[in-house]
Structure formats: structure tokens, C-alpha cells
Amino acid sequence: MKNEDLEQWDEDRYKELNTYFKVKIQGMINADPYIQELIKQENGLQLQDLIDRMSERDQLLWTEFIRLDRIKLHIDMQNHLEGRGTPYSPQRGFGGVSNDSGNEDLPW
């Protein structure tokens, strides 16, 4: 990853978009009959199915979120390899806190 990509890291924006899409996707799963039907089918629901049902504006926000998520993953992996930050754990990822803890502020 290029340094200019890393310079575009914005943790506050990442958290904002992460929270937005947690709520958005949960709402789609709960309220969209098409999505509910996909869940029942053999192949199940795929992430692309959700993205395809989003508005054009949300799809642009999703692209921004994924770009930031890639930067975050790169930074987390680099910190892990260099012995900085919380070590990676299969149960907790790079964050050091279990996602099962009920903390809604944690990224996915």
C-alpha cells in the first residue's frame, strides 16, 4: 500500500461509516422482503445482494468505507508484524476486545 493511501486514514470517518452500515444492514435484513427471502434460500444472503439493494448514495458511501477498511487492515497488520498495538487474536481480531461483548461501538 502506498504511503499516500495511508495518509488518507480517517479513524473518525471509519467509525462513523461503520456504525452507519451496521444500522443500515440490520434494517435491510429486518425490513426488506427481498432480503428476507434470500436468507431463506439455499445459497443464502451474500454481501453483494445487500449492496445491490442500497441507494446510489449508500453505494458510494460503501465504497468509501471499504477503502478506509483496507487502510485500517493494512495499518493493523503492519502494527502486528512490528509488535505494536494489541496482538492479533482469532477470537478478538486486532482490537483486543471480543466482538461478542455486546459493545455496539466496536467495528465489525
C-alpha positions in Angstrom: 0.0 0.0 0.0 1.3 3.4 -0.9 2.1 6.0 1.7 -0.4 8.4 0.2 -3.1 5.8 0.8 -2.1 5.5 4.4 -2.2 9.3 4.8 -5.9 9.2 3.9 -6.7 7.2 7.0 -9.5 8.9 9.0 -10.4 6.9 12.1 -13.4 9.1 13.0 -14.9 8.7 9.5 -14.3 5.0 9.5 -16.2 4.7 12.8 -19.0 6.9 11.5 -19.4 4.8 8.4 -19.0 1.5 10.3 -21.9 2.5 12.6 -24.0 3.7 9.7 -23.7 0.4 7.9 -24.3 -1.7 11.0 -27.6 0.0 11.4 -28.4 0.2 7.6 -27.7 -3.5 7.0 -29.6 -4.6 10.1 -32.5 -2.5 9.0 -32.4 -4.1 5.5 -32.3 -7.6 7.0 -35.3 -6.9 9.2 -37.5 -4.9 6.8 -36.7 -5.8 3.2 -38.9 -8.8 2.0 -36.5 -9.5 -0.9 -33.5 -9.8 1.5 -35.6 -11.9 3.9 -36.4 -14.3 1.0 -32.7 -14.5 0.0 -31.9 -15.5 3.6 -34.3 -18.5 3.4 -32.9 -19.7 0.1 -30.3 -22.4 -0.3 -27.5 -20.1 -1.4 -28.4 -17.6 1.3 -27.7 -13.9 1.5 -24.5 -12.6 0.0 -22.9 -9.2 0.8 -23.3 -8.2 -2.8 -27.1 -8.7 -2.5 -27.2 -6.1 0.2 -25.0 -3.7 -1.7 -27.2 -4.1 -4.8 -30.3 -3.0 -2.8 -28.6 0.1 -1.5 -29.3 3.6 -2.9 -26.6 5.0 -5.2 -25.6 7.4 -2.4 -25.2 4.4 0.0 -23.2 2.5 -2.6 -20.8 5.5 -2.8 -20.5 5.6 1.0 -19.9 1.8 1.0 -17.0 2.3 -1.5 -15.5 4.9 0.9 -16.0 2.6 3.9 -14.3 -0.3 2.1 -11.4 1.9 1.1 -10.9 3.0 4.7 -11.3 -0.6 5.9 -8.5 -1.7 3.6 -6.3 1.1 5.1 -7.2 0.0 8.6 -6.4 -3.6 7.9 -3.0 -2.6 6.4 -2.2 -0.5 9.5 -3.4 -3.2 11.9 -1.3 -5.9 10.1 1.8 -3.6 10.0 1.4 -2.9 13.7 1.1 -6.6 14.4 4.1 -7.5 12.4 6.2 -4.7 14.1 5.0 -5.7 17.6 2.9 -2.6 18.2 -0.6 -2.4 19.4 -2.7 -5.3 20.6 -1.6 -8.6 19.2 -3.9 -10.4 16.8 -6.2 -13.0 18.3 -8.5 -15.2 16.3 -11.3 -14.6 18.8 -10.8 -10.8 19.1 -9.1 -9.8 15.9 -6.6 -6.9 16.2 -8.8 -4.9 18.7 -8.2 -7.0 21.8 -11.9 -6.9 22.7 -14.3 -9.7 21.8 -17.0 -8.7 19.4 -19.3 -10.9 21.5 -19.0 -8.4 24.3 -22.1 -6.5 23.3 -20.2 -3.3 22.7 -22.1 -1.7 19.7 -19.3 0.9 19.2 -16.8 -1.8 18.1 -16.2 -2.1 14.3 -17.2 -5.3 12.7 
